[in-house]
Amino acid sequence: MRTWIEVALLLVAVPAMAAAQNQAKPSPKIMPKTQSSEAVHRAALVIDTHADTPQRFVDEHFDLGEPLRGGNLNLESIHKGNLGAEFFSIWVEPTLYKGQYARRTLELIDGVKQQVAKHPDRMEFVTTPAGIEQAHRDRKFAALMGIEGGHSIEDSIPLLRQYYALGVRYMTLTWANSNGWADSSGDIDDKAVPHTKEGLTEFGKDVVYEMNRLGMMVDISHVSDRTFFRTLVITRAPVIASHSDARALCNAPRNMTDAMLRAVANSGGPNSKGGVVQVNFFSGFLSQAYHDAQKAIEPEANKAIQEMKDKAKAEGREVTYSEIEKIQREFADRIPRPPLSALIDHIDHIAKVAGVDHVGLGSDFDGIGGQLPEGIDSAADLPKITEALMARGYSAEDCRKILGGNLLRVFREVEQVAKELQAEGRPRITEKQPFDKPQK
Ligand SMILES: [Zn+2]
Protein backbone atom coordinates (compact mmCIF):
# COMPACT_ATOMS: atom_id res chain seq x y z
CA MET A 1 0.00 0.00 0.00
CA ARG A 2 1.23 3.51 -0.75
CA THR A 3 1.35 6.22 1.90
CA TRP A 4 -0.22 9.58 1.15
CA ILE A 5 3.26 11.16 0.94
CA GLU A 6 4.25 8.78 -1.89
CA VAL A 7 1.02 9.50 -3.71
CA ALA A 8 1.62 13.23 -3.37
CA LEU A 9 5.17 12.81 -4.71
CA LEU A 10 3.87 10.82 -7.66
CA LEU A 11 1.36 13.56 -8.49
CA VAL A 12 4.21 16.05 -8.64
CA ALA A 13 6.64 13.75 -10.44
CA VAL A 14 4.44 12.41 -13.24
CA PRO A 15 3.83 15.70 -15.10
CA ALA A 16 7.53 16.54 -14.77
CA MET A 17 8.54 13.17 -16.27
CA ALA A 18 6.06 13.57 -19.11
CA ALA A 19 7.51 16.97 -19.91
CA ALA A 20 11.02 15.57 -19.95
CA GLN A 21 9.94 12.83 -22.34
CA ASN A 22 8.34 15.33 -24.70
CA GLN A 23 11.56 17.28 -24.88
CA ALA A 24 13.75 14.26 -25.52
CA LYS A 25 14.94 13.92 -29.09
CA PRO A 26 14.56 10.52 -30.72
CA SER A 27 17.75 8.52 -30.31
CA PRO A 28 19.66 8.13 -33.58
CA LYS A 29 20.60 4.55 -32.66
CA ILE A 30 17.33 2.75 -32.09
CA MET A 31 18.02 -0.98 -31.71
CA PRO A 32 15.68 -3.18 -33.72
CA LYS A 33 13.22 -4.91 -31.41
CA THR A 34 13.82 -8.32 -32.88
CA GLN A 35 17.25 -9.33 -34.10
CA SER A 36 17.37 -11.72 -37.04
CA SER A 37 18.43 -15.25 -36.16
CA GLU A 38 21.34 -14.80 -38.56
CA ALA A 39 22.56 -11.77 -36.55
CA VAL A 40 22.12 -13.63 -33.25
CA HIS A 41 24.06 -16.62 -34.56
CA ARG A 42 26.85 -14.46 -36.02
CA ALA A 43 27.28 -12.58 -32.74
CA ALA A 44 27.27 -15.71 -30.55
CA LEU A 45 30.24 -17.67 -29.31
CA VAL A 46 29.29 -21.11 -30.64
CA ILE A 47 30.80 -24.11 -28.87
CA ASP A 48 30.35 -27.74 -29.87
CA THR A 49 31.51 -30.37 -27.37
CA HIS A 50 31.90 -33.46 -29.52
CA ALA A 51 33.44 -34.20 -32.91
CA ASP A 52 35.24 -37.40 -33.86
CA THR A 53 37.37 -35.77 -36.57
CA PRO A 54 40.66 -36.90 -34.89
CA GLN A 55 40.02 -40.39 -36.34
CA ARG A 56 40.20 -38.75 -39.76
CA PHE A 57 43.32 -36.75 -38.84
CA VAL A 58 45.20 -39.90 -37.86
CA ASP A 59 43.77 -42.62 -40.13
CA GLU A 60 43.08 -40.64 -43.31
CA HIS A 61 45.65 -37.86 -42.88
CA PHE A 62 42.70 -35.54 -43.31
CA ASP A 63 43.51 -31.85 -43.05
CA LEU A 64 40.90 -29.35 -41.89
CA GLY A 65 41.94 -27.08 -44.78
CA GLU A 66 40.69 -29.65 -47.30
CA PRO A 67 37.15 -30.12 -48.71
CA LEU A 68 34.79 -32.14 -46.49
CA ARG A 69 34.86 -35.31 -48.62
CA GLY A 70 31.93 -36.86 -46.77
CA GLY A 71 32.85 -35.46 -43.35
CA ASN A 72 31.08 -32.81 -41.31
CA LEU A 73 33.88 -30.52 -40.21
CA ASN A 74 36.55 -28.50 -42.00
CA LEU A 75 37.77 -24.92 -41.79
CA GLU A 76 35.37 -23.71 -44.48
CA SER A 77 32.27 -25.17 -42.79
CA ILE A 78 33.52 -23.96 -39.40
CA HIS A 79 33.75 -20.44 -40.79
CA LYS A 80 30.36 -20.58 -42.53
CA GLY A 81 28.65 -21.92 -39.41
CA ASN A 82 30.47 -19.48 -37.09
CA LEU A 83 31.68 -22.35 -34.94
CA GLY A 84 33.95 -20.75 -32.33
CA ALA A 85 35.23 -23.77 -30.44
CA GLU A 86 35.22 -27.54 -30.83
CA PHE A 87 36.06 -30.19 -28.29
CA PHE A 88 37.71 -32.85 -30.46
CA SER A 89 36.97 -36.32 -29.22
CA ILE A 90 39.93 -38.49 -28.30
CA TRP A 91 38.22 -41.83 -28.73
CA VAL A 92 40.06 -45.15 -28.74
CA GLU A 93 38.15 -48.01 -30.31
CA PRO A 94 38.45 -50.61 -27.52
CA THR A 95 38.68 -53.78 -29.63
CA LEU A 96 40.92 -52.59 -32.47
CA TYR A 97 43.42 -51.01 -30.05
CA LYS A 98 43.36 -53.51 -27.21
CA GLY A 99 46.68 -53.36 -25.38
CA GLN A 100 47.52 -50.00 -26.98
CA TYR A 101 44.98 -47.62 -25.44
CA ALA A 102 47.53 -45.08 -24.24
CA ARG A 103 49.42 -45.15 -27.53
CA ARG A 104 46.31 -44.56 -29.59
CA THR A 105 45.16 -41.83 -27.16
CA LEU A 106 48.48 -40.02 -27.60
CA GLU A 107 48.36 -40.36 -31.40
CA LEU A 108 44.88 -38.80 -31.50
CA ILE A 109 45.99 -35.96 -29.20
CA ASP A 110 48.92 -35.41 -31.53
CA GLY A 111 46.53 -35.41 -34.49
CA VAL A 112 44.63 -32.44 -33.02
CA LYS A 113 47.84 -30.58 -32.20
CA GLN A 114 49.22 -31.16 -35.71
CA GLN A 115 46.10 -29.55 -37.17
CA VAL A 116 46.58 -26.46 -35.03
CA ALA A 117 50.24 -26.34 -36.02
CA LYS A 118 49.28 -26.49 -39.71
CA HIS A 119 46.78 -23.62 -39.45
CA PRO A 120 48.26 -21.14 -36.95
CA ASP A 121 46.53 -18.20 -38.63
CA ARG A 122 43.04 -19.73 -38.28
CA MET A 123 43.22 -22.07 -35.28
CA GLU A 124 44.37 -21.99 -31.72
CA PHE A 125 44.89 -24.80 -29.23
CA VAL A 126 42.99 -23.88 -26.09
CA THR A 127 42.52 -25.40 -22.63
CA THR A 128 40.53 -22.80 -20.66
CA PRO A 129 37.25 -20.87 -20.86
CA ALA A 130 39.27 -17.64 -21.01
CA GLY A 131 41.24 -19.16 -23.89
CA ILE A 132 38.04 -19.89 -25.81
CA GLU A 133 36.95 -16.27 -25.41
CA GLN A 134 40.37 -14.90 -26.36
CA ALA A 135 40.51 -17.05 -29.52
CA HIS A 136 37.03 -15.79 -30.38
CA ARG A 137 38.15 -12.18 -30.01
CA ASP A 138 41.17 -12.98 -32.19
CA ARG A 139 38.80 -14.47 -34.79
CA LYS A 140 40.40 -17.87 -34.47
CA PHE A 141 38.78 -21.27 -34.13
CA ALA A 142 39.52 -22.75 -30.70
CA ALA A 143 40.49 -26.44 -30.69
CA LEU A 144 40.01 -28.29 -27.40
CA MET A 145 40.07 -31.97 -26.50
CA GLY A 146 37.96 -34.40 -24.51
CA ILE A 147 38.66 -38.09 -24.01
CA GLU A 148 35.77 -40.39 -24.87
CA GLY A 149 36.04 -43.52 -22.73
CA GLY A 150 37.82 -44.00 -19.40
CA HIS A 151 39.64 -47.07 -20.78
CA SER A 152 42.14 -44.55 -22.23
CA ILE A 153 43.67 -44.11 -18.76
CA GLU A 154 44.42 -47.85 -18.49
CA ASP A 155 43.45 -47.87 -14.79
CA SER A 156 46.12 -45.28 -14.04
CA ILE A 157 45.56 -41.97 -12.27
CA PRO A 158 49.04 -40.83 -13.38
CA LEU A 159 47.96 -41.32 -17.02
CA LEU A 160 44.81 -39.28 -16.31
CA ARG A 161 47.00 -36.50 -14.93
CA GLN A 162 49.28 -36.59 -17.97
CA TYR A 163 46.32 -36.37 -20.34
CA TYR A 164 45.24 -33.27 -18.42
CA ALA A 165 48.78 -31.92 -18.78
CA LEU A 166 48.53 -32.46 -22.55
CA GLY A 167 45.37 -30.34 -22.61
CA VAL A 168 42.47 -32.81 -22.26
CA ARG A 169 39.60 -30.99 -20.55
CA TYR A 170 36.83 -33.58 -20.28
CA MET A 171 36.55 -37.33 -20.12
CA THR A 172 33.47 -39.49 -20.57
CA LEU A 173 33.83 -42.06 -17.82
CA THR A 174 33.01 -44.78 -20.35
CA TRP A 175 32.35 -45.18 -24.04
CA ALA A 176 30.05 -48.07 -25.11
CA ASN A 177 32.31 -50.44 -23.11
CA SER A 178 32.41 -50.85 -19.33
CA ASN A 179 35.99 -50.52 -18.12
CA GLY A 180 36.09 -52.24 -14.74
CA TRP A 181 35.63 -49.07 -12.66
CA ALA A 182 32.60 -47.52 -14.40
CA ASP A 183 29.75 -49.17 -16.31
CA SER A 184 28.51 -48.30 -19.78
CA SER A 185 24.94 -48.13 -21.08
CA GLY A 186 26.38 -49.96 -24.10
CA ASP A 187 26.95 -53.31 -22.37
CA ILE A 188 25.14 -53.03 -19.02
CA ASP A 189 22.73 -55.85 -20.03
CA ASP A 190 25.54 -58.11 -21.28
CA LYS A 191 25.99 -60.80 -18.63
CA ALA A 192 29.40 -61.75 -20.06
CA VAL A 193 30.81 -58.32 -19.16
CA PRO A 194 31.85 -57.76 -15.53
CA HIS A 195 30.16 -54.76 -13.93
CA THR A 196 30.64 -52.79 -10.73
CA LYS A 197 28.36 -53.22 -7.71
CA GLU A 198 27.36 -49.59 -7.30
CA GLY A 199 28.14 -47.92 -10.64
CA LEU A 200 31.67 -46.88 -9.65
CA THR A 201 34.37 -48.84 -7.83
CA GLU A 202 36.53 -47.14 -5.18
CA PHE A 203 39.07 -46.51 -7.95
CA GLY A 204 36.30 -45.06 -10.12
CA LYS A 205 35.42 -42.62 -7.33
CA ASP A 206 39.10 -41.63 -7.14
CA VAL A 207 39.07 -40.97 -10.90
CA VAL A 208 36.09 -38.63 -10.51
CA TYR A 209 37.68 -36.90 -7.53
CA GLU A 210 40.99 -36.46 -9.36
CA MET A 211 39.17 -35.06 -12.41
CA ASN A 212 37.45 -32.55 -10.09
CA ARG A 213 40.81 -31.69 -8.51
CA LEU A 214 42.56 -31.25 -11.87
CA GLY A 215 39.76 -29.24 -13.46
CA MET A 216 38.80 -31.84 -16.07
CA MET A 217 35.06 -31.85 -16.75
CA VAL A 218 33.34 -35.09 -15.74
CA ASP A 219 31.35 -36.26 -18.77
CA ILE A 220 28.52 -38.71 -18.16
CA SER A 221 27.56 -39.37 -21.80
CA HIS A 222 27.54 -43.13 -22.47
CA VAL A 223 27.54 -44.31 -18.82
CA SER A 224 24.90 -46.66 -17.38
CA ASP A 225 22.10 -45.13 -15.32
CA ARG A 226 23.58 -46.45 -12.08
CA THR A 227 27.04 -45.11 -12.89
CA PHE A 228 25.40 -41.79 -13.75
CA PHE A 229 23.66 -41.43 -10.39
CA ARG A 230 26.67 -42.70 -8.41
CA THR A 231 28.86 -40.12 -10.16
CA LEU A 232 26.43 -37.33 -9.41
CA VAL A 233 26.44 -38.21 -5.73
CA ILE A 234 30.22 -37.91 -5.43
CA THR A 235 31.25 -35.20 -7.92
CA ARG A 236 32.25 -31.88 -6.37
CA ALA A 237 31.89 -30.01 -9.67
CA PRO A 238 28.93 -29.81 -12.07
CA VAL A 239 29.00 -32.49 -14.79
CA ILE A 240 28.45 -32.36 -18.51
CA ALA A 241 26.90 -34.76 -20.98
CA SER A 242 29.07 -33.90 -24.00
CA HIS A 243 26.74 -35.57 -26.53
CA SER A 244 23.45 -37.01 -25.20
CA ASP A 245 19.74 -36.77 -25.95
CA ALA A 246 16.43 -37.17 -24.12
CA ARG A 247 15.05 -40.67 -23.54
CA ALA A 248 11.49 -39.35 -23.25
CA LEU A 249 11.60 -38.55 -26.99
CA CYS A 250 13.69 -41.49 -28.19
CA ASN A 251 14.06 -44.60 -26.08
CA ALA A 252 17.75 -45.40 -26.55
CA PRO A 253 19.63 -46.64 -23.47
CA ARG A 254 22.31 -44.02 -24.07
CA ASN A 255 19.74 -41.19 -23.93
CA MET A 256 18.88 -39.53 -20.62
CA THR A 257 15.66 -39.82 -18.62
CA ASP A 258 13.98 -36.65 -17.36
CA ALA A 259 15.25 -37.46 -13.84
CA MET A 260 18.81 -37.60 -15.23
CA LEU A 261 18.35 -34.30 -17.08
CA ARG A 262 17.21 -32.63 -13.85
CA ALA A 263 20.07 -34.24 -11.92
CA VAL A 264 22.64 -32.76 -14.35
CA ALA A 265 21.02 -29.34 -13.89
CA ASN A 266 21.40 -29.77 -10.12
CA SER A 267 24.90 -31.29 -10.18
CA GLY A 268 27.88 -29.80 -8.35
CA GLY A 269 28.07 -28.45 -4.82
CA PRO A 270 25.35 -26.50 -2.97
CA ASN A 271 26.45 -23.21 -4.57
CA SER A 272 26.79 -24.68 -8.04
CA LYS A 273 24.87 -23.26 -10.97
CA GLY A 274 24.59 -26.83 -12.32
CA GLY A 275 25.81 -28.78 -15.32
CA VAL A 276 24.80 -28.96 -18.97
CA VAL A 277 23.47 -31.55 -21.42
CA GLN A 278 24.85 -31.05 -24.92
CA VAL A 279 22.46 -32.39 -27.53
CA ASN A 280 23.74 -35.11 -29.89
CA PHE A 281 22.74 -34.71 -33.56
CA PHE A 282 22.73 -38.47 -34.29
CA SER A 283 19.44 -39.42 -35.99
CA GLY A 284 19.33 -42.73 -34.10
CA PHE A 285 19.16 -40.88 -30.76
CA LEU A 286 16.82 -38.13 -31.99
CA SER A 287 14.07 -40.08 -33.71
CA GLN A 288 12.32 -43.19 -32.41
CA ALA A 289 11.37 -44.22 -35.97
CA TYR A 290 14.98 -43.93 -37.12
CA HIS A 291 16.20 -45.75 -34.01
CA ASP A 292 13.80 -48.66 -34.62
CA ALA A 293 14.64 -48.87 -38.34
CA GLN A 294 18.32 -48.94 -37.49
CA LYS A 295 17.84 -51.71 -34.94
CA ALA A 296 16.08 -53.75 -37.62
CA ILE A 297 19.00 -53.61 -40.08
CA GLU A 298 21.72 -53.91 -37.41
CA PRO A 299 22.31 -57.68 -37.74
CA GLU A 300 22.84 -57.35 -41.49
CA ALA A 301 25.21 -54.38 -41.03
CA ASN A 302 27.20 -56.18 -38.32
CA LYS A 303 27.53 -59.20 -40.61
CA ALA A 304 28.95 -57.00 -43.39
CA ILE A 305 31.43 -55.41 -40.95
CA GLN A 306 32.54 -58.81 -39.68
CA GLU A 307 33.11 -60.02 -43.24
CA MET A 308 35.25 -56.97 -43.93
CA LYS A 309 37.26 -57.58 -40.75
CA ASP A 310 37.80 -61.24 -41.67
CA LYS A 311 38.87 -60.31 -45.17
CA ALA A 312 41.35 -57.74 -43.86
CA LYS A 313 42.73 -60.27 -41.39
CA ALA A 314 43.28 -62.77 -44.20
CA GLU A 315 45.23 -60.02 -45.97
CA GLY A 316 47.30 -59.54 -42.82
CA ARG A 317 46.01 -56.09 -41.81
CA GLU A 318 43.54 -54.45 -39.40
CA VAL A 319 40.51 -52.49 -40.57
CA THR A 320 40.30 -48.82 -39.58
CA TYR A 321 37.37 -47.08 -37.99
CA SER A 322 36.86 -45.12 -41.21
CA GLU A 323 36.33 -48.34 -43.13
CA ILE A 324 33.79 -49.56 -40.58
CA GLU A 325 32.04 -46.19 -40.70
CA LYS A 326 31.77 -46.45 -44.48
CA ILE A 327 29.76 -49.68 -44.19
CA GLN A 328 27.58 -48.26 -41.40
CA ARG A 329 26.90 -45.30 -43.64
CA GLU A 330 25.85 -47.50 -46.58
CA PHE A 331 23.27 -49.22 -44.40
CA ALA A 332 22.11 -46.01 -42.72
CA ASP A 333 21.52 -44.34 -46.09
CA ARG A 334 18.59 -46.71 -46.60
CA ILE A 335 16.69 -45.08 -43.71
CA PRO A 336 15.00 -41.70 -44.32
CA ARG A 337 16.54 -38.87 -42.31
CA PRO A 338 14.43 -37.29 -39.56
CA PRO A 339 13.54 -33.60 -40.01
CA LEU A 340 15.59 -30.86 -38.34
CA SER A 341 12.65 -30.35 -35.96
CA ALA A 342 13.58 -33.68 -34.31
CA LEU A 343 16.85 -32.10 -33.12
CA ILE A 344 15.10 -28.93 -32.01
CA ASP A 345 12.55 -31.04 -30.10
CA HIS A 346 15.36 -32.46 -27.95
CA ILE A 347 16.84 -29.03 -27.19
CA ASP A 348 13.34 -27.81 -26.37
CA HIS A 349 12.57 -30.81 -24.15
CA ILE A 350 15.80 -30.50 -22.18
CA ALA A 351 15.28 -26.73 -21.83
CA LYS A 352 11.78 -27.38 -20.45
CA VAL A 353 12.74 -30.23 -18.11
CA ALA A 354 16.20 -29.09 -16.92
CA GLY A 355 16.07 -25.39 -17.75
CA VAL A 356 17.42 -23.26 -20.58
CA ASP A 357 20.66 -22.82 -18.59
CA HIS A 358 21.36 -26.55 -18.89
CA VAL A 359 21.30 -27.38 -22.60
CA GLY A 360 23.83 -26.97 -25.40
CA LEU A 361 25.27 -28.54 -28.57
CA GLY A 362 27.33 -31.75 -28.79
CA SER A 363 27.00 -32.64 -32.46
CA ASP A 364 29.00 -35.91 -32.65
CA PHE A 365 30.11 -34.71 -36.11
CA ASP A 366 32.33 -37.20 -37.95
CA GLY A 367 31.37 -39.94 -35.48
CA ILE A 368 27.90 -40.94 -36.63
CA GLY A 369 28.35 -41.99 -40.23
CA GLY A 370 26.64 -38.87 -41.56
CA GLN A 371 23.39 -39.91 -39.89
CA LEU A 372 22.24 -36.38 -39.25
CA PRO A 373 18.79 -34.82 -39.50
CA GLU A 374 17.69 -33.17 -42.74
CA GLY A 375 19.38 -29.87 -43.42
CA ILE A 376 22.37 -30.57 -41.16
CA ASP A 377 25.26 -31.83 -43.28
CA SER A 378 28.19 -30.00 -41.74
CA ALA A 379 29.15 -27.27 -39.28
CA ALA A 380 28.09 -24.77 -41.98
CA ASP A 381 24.46 -25.60 -41.14
CA LEU A 382 24.64 -24.59 -37.47
CA PRO A 383 22.84 -21.24 -38.10
CA LYS A 384 19.72 -23.27 -39.01
CA ILE A 385 19.51 -24.40 -35.38
CA THR A 386 19.43 -20.81 -34.13
CA GLU A 387 16.84 -19.97 -36.77
CA ALA A 388 14.63 -22.88 -35.69
CA LEU A 389 15.02 -22.04 -31.98
CA MET A 390 14.01 -18.41 -32.54
CA ALA A 391 11.06 -19.54 -34.66
CA ARG A 392 9.93 -21.46 -31.56
CA GLY A 393 10.14 -18.35 -29.42
CA TYR A 394 13.60 -18.70 -27.91
CA SER A 395 15.08 -15.26 -27.23
CA ALA A 396 18.48 -14.08 -28.43
CA GLU A 397 19.73 -14.48 -24.85
CA ASP A 398 18.42 -18.07 -24.66
CA CYS A 399 20.15 -18.86 -27.96
CA ARG A 400 23.48 -17.46 -26.76
CA LYS A 401 23.26 -19.73 -23.72
CA ILE A 402 22.40 -22.82 -25.77
CA LEU A 403 25.02 -22.09 -28.45
CA GLY A 404 27.89 -21.92 -25.96
CA GLY A 405 27.21 -19.70 -22.95
CA ASN A 406 26.04 -22.57 -20.76
CA LEU A 407 29.09 -24.71 -21.50
CA LEU A 408 31.40 -21.77 -20.77
CA ARG A 409 29.69 -21.23 -17.41
CA VAL A 410 30.14 -24.89 -16.42
CA PHE A 411 33.75 -24.97 -17.66
CA ARG A 412 34.52 -21.87 -15.52
CA GLU A 413 32.94 -23.42 -12.47
CA VAL A 414 34.90 -26.66 -12.97
CA GLU A 415 38.08 -24.55 -12.98
CA GLN A 416 36.98 -22.79 -9.80
CA VAL A 417 36.19 -26.05 -7.99
CA ALA A 418 39.62 -27.38 -9.01
CA LYS A 419 41.27 -24.35 -7.40
CA GLU A 420 39.32 -24.93 -4.19
CA LEU A 421 40.17 -28.64 -4.07
CA GLN A 422 43.84 -27.97 -4.77
CA ALA A 423 43.83 -25.48 -1.88
CA GLU A 424 42.33 -28.19 0.37
CA GLY A 425 45.31 -30.37 -0.45
CA ARG A 426 43.50 -33.59 0.30
CA PRO A 427 46.10 -36.36 0.19
CA ARG A 428 43.60 -39.08 -0.73
CA ILE A 429 44.74 -39.74 -4.29
CA THR A 430 48.48 -39.28 -3.91
CA GLU A 431 48.56 -41.67 -0.94
CA LYS A 432 46.52 -44.41 -2.58
CA GLN A 433 47.91 -44.08 -6.08
CA PRO A 434 49.51 -44.90 -8.37
CA PHE A 435 50.21 -48.54 -7.69
CA ASP A 436 47.01 -49.78 -6.09
CA LYS A 437 45.21 -52.15 -8.36
CA PRO A 438 41.72 -50.99 -9.33
CA GLN A 439 39.02 -52.87 -7.48
CA LYS A 440 37.03 -55.05 -9.85
ZN1 LIG B 1 30.08 -41.07 -28.24
Boltz pocket constraint, residues with backbone or C-beta under 6 A from the ligand:
constraints:
  - pocket:
      binder: B
      contacts: [[A, 148], [A, 222], [A, 243]]
      max_distance: 6.0
